Amino acid sequence: LTSFAKGDVALSISLTAIISILSVVTIPVVLFISFSMLNFEALGEGQSLFNVALRMFLIVTVPVIFGMISRSFISSFETIAKNISIVLFVLVLIGAILAQRENIVTYFAQAGAVTLALNVIMMVIAFYLSKSLIANQSQQKAITIECGLQNGTLAIVVANLFFESDLYLIPAATYSLIMYATSLSYIYFLRRSQ
């Protein structure tokens, strides 16, 4: 999406890589702190901080590392990756909608307003903060989009792995759909204003 917005793709990929690596540590820590603060039972048998971190590494970091290694070995990887990403983006968006088609109305009724507000607030803060600190418009675009797009798949995986109720999937699923709509709207706005 950063590429479609004519943003700084290298910055976008770097931010994704850094956040992916940090999530290996931050997600387990946040889970353990949240469990204790919210009086949830501890993780199930066989679950430890290390196991959670390892899962986060396999889900989030390995694909980013694979992409970076592939790019260094294949000179035309960027063009190939861009074409593949367009197809994958459309498939992921359609897949997300189809997978949740029976629940979309319920999910949006329960969490739509909150997740939309969170998404828009994050993008607005990122837009104005980056605009005030960075002169480069392509970097401003990348930061705004990166702050709006989150790893919805990771959120759904965490909800499935560590919480027994489907209730915890609702915000993740709703945000996953909303973030594409707001990012595409932002890109449309950018293209119309240029």
C-alpha positions in Angstrom: 0.0 0.0 0.0 2.9 2.3 0.7 4.1 1.7 -2.9 0.6 2.6 -4.2 0.7 5.8 -2.2 4.1 6.6 -3.7 5.5 6.5 -0.2 9.0 5.5 0.9 8.8 1.7 0.5 12.3 1.1 2.1 11.2 3.0 5.2 7.9 1.0 5.3 9.8 -2.3 5.0 12.3 -1.2 7.7 9.5 -0.2 10.1 7.8 -3.5 9.5 11.0 -5.4 10.1 11.8 -3.5 13.3 8.3 -3.9 14.7 8.3 -7.6 13.7 11.5 -8.2 15.6 10.2 -6.1 18.6 6.9 -8.0 18.7 8.8 -11.2 19.5 9.5 -9.6 22.9 6.7 -7.1 23.4 3.7 -9.4 22.7 4.7 -12.0 25.3 5.5 -9.3 27.9 2.2 -7.5 27.2 0.3 -10.8 27.4 1.8 -11.7 30.8 1.3 -8.2 32.2 -2.3 -8.1 30.9 -3.1 -11.6 32.3 -1.9 -10.5 35.7 -3.7 -7.1 35.6 -7.0 -8.5 34.4 -6.9 -11.5 36.7 -6.9 -14.0 33.8 -5.6 -17.4 34.5 -2.0 -18.0 33.5 -1.1 -19.4 30.2 -2.0 -23.1 29.6 0.3 -26.0 30.1 3.4 -25.9 27.9 3.1 -22.2 27.5 5.9 -20.0 28.7 7.3 -16.6 27.8 9.9 -18.4 25.6 7.2 -20.4 23.8 5.1 -17.3 23.1 8.2 -15.5 21.9 9.1 -18.4 19.6 5.7 -18.4 18.1 5.8 -14.7 17.5 9.2 -15.1 15.8 7.9 -17.8 13.5 4.7 -16.0 12.6 6.0 -12.5 12.1 9.8 -12.3 11.9 10.6 -15.3 9.7 8.6 -14.0 6.7 10.2 -10.6 6.9 13.7 -12.1 7.0 12.8 -14.4 4.1 11.8 -11.4 2.0 14.9 -9.5 2.8 17.2 -12.4 2.0 15.3 -13.1 -1.2 15.7 -9.5 -2.3 19.5 -9.7 -1.8 19.8 -12.8 -4.0 17.3 -11.9 -6.7 18.0 -8.6 -8.5 14.5 -8.4 -10.0 12.8 -9.4 -6.7 11.4 -5.9 -6.1 9.3 -6.0 -9.3 8.3 -9.6 -8.8 7.4 -8.8 -5.1 5.3 -5.8 -6.1 3.3 -7.8 -8.6 2.8 -10.6 -6.1 1.9 -8.2 -3.4 -0.9 -6.7 -5.5 -2.4 -10.2 -6.0 -1.9 -11.2 -2.4 -3.4 -7.9 -1.1 -6.6 -8.5 -3.1 -6.7 -12.2 -2.1 -6.2 -11.3 1.6 -8.8 -8.6 1.6 -11.3 -10.9 -0.2 -10.4 -13.8 2.1 -10.8 -11.7 5.2 -14.3 -10.6 4.1 -15.3 -14.1 3.1 -14.0 -15.7 6.2 -16.0 -13.4 8.4 -19.0 -12.9 6.1 -21.4 -14.5 8.6 -20.1 -12.3 11.4 -19.3 -9.0 9.8 -22.5 -7.3 10.8 -22.3 -8.5 14.4 -18.6 -7.7 14.6 -19.1 -4.2 13.4 -22.0 -3.6 15.7 -19.9 -4.7 18.7 -16.5 -3.2 17.9 -16.7 -1.3 14.6 -16.9 2.2 16.1 -14.1 1.7 18.6 -11.7 0.0 16.1 -12.5 2.7 13.4 -11.8 5.4 16.0 -8.5 3.8 17.0 -7.4 3.4 13.4 -8.3 6.9 12.3 -6.8 8.5 15.4 -3.5 6.6 14.9 -3.3 7.6 11.3 -4.1 11.3 12.0 -1.5 11.4 14.8 1.0 9.7 12.5 0.2 12.1 9.7 0.5 15.3 11.7 3.5 14.2 13.8 5.4 13.0 10.7 4.5 16.2 8.9 5.8 18.3 11.7 9.1 16.3 12.1 9.9 15.2 8.5 10.1 17.3 5.4 10.1 14.3 3.0 6.5 13.6 1.8 7.2 10.0 0.8 8.4 9.3 4.3 5.3 11.0 5.8 3.1 8.8 3.7 5.0 5.6 4.7 4.7 6.5 8.4 1.0 7.3 8.2 0.2 4.1 6.4 2.4 2.0 8.7 0.6 3.4 11.8 -2.8 2.6 10.3 -2.0 -0.9 9.1 -1.4 -3.4 11.8 -0.8 -7.1 11.7 -4.4 -8.3 12.0 -3.4 -11.9 11.3 -1.0 -11.8 14.3 -3.8 -10.3 16.5 -6.2 -13.1 15.4 -3.5 -15.8 16.1 -2.8 -14.3 19.5 -6.6 -14.2 20.3 -6.9 -17.9 19.2 -3.9 -19.1 21.0 -4.3 -17.5 24.3 -8.0 -16.7 24.8 -10.7 -19.3 24.9 -13.6 -17.1 23.9 -14.2 -15.9 20.3 -15.0 -12.5 21.9 -11.3 -11.6 21.7 -11.3 -12.2 17.9 -13.9 -9.5 17.3 -11.7 -6.4 17.6 -8.9 -8.0 15.6 -11.2 -9.1 12.8 -13.0 -5.7 12.7 -9.7 -3.8 12.8 -8.3 -6.0 10.0 -11.1 -5.0 7.7 -11.3 -1.4 8.7 -7.5 -0.7 8.3 -7.7 -1.6 4.6 -10.6 0.7 4.0 -9.0 3.7 5.8 -5.6 3.1 4.1 -7.2 2.8 0.7 -9.2 6.0 1.4 -6.0 7.8 2.5 -4.3 6.7 -0.7 -7.3 7.8 -2.8 -7.2 11.2 -1.0 -3.4 11.5 -1.8 -3.8 10.7 -5.4 -6.8 13.1 -5.8 -4.8 15.9 -4.2 -1.7 15.4 -6.5 
